[in-house]
């Protein structure tokens, strides 16, 4: 089943994000290589794909996991969470309708 992992950053999280970004991206690449990643990306803090120093306000990952518990365990191990960049993370089932 698909799950949405919706993360909200702490304020001014850019430094924490950048310090662990390579590890975060590697985990996403592993999901992609397994054919389980639907989409992933951050929410820019301003209306711009490259927000610069404004940074980000959170992230969204939609991926396939065996169950909610497995998705939650995966989310709990995210380097952004461990670094303190995330204030909270919500994991919930997701039903893709389109496209």
Order of alpha helices (4+ residues) and beta strands (2+ residues): beta-alpha-beta-beta-alpha-alpha-beta
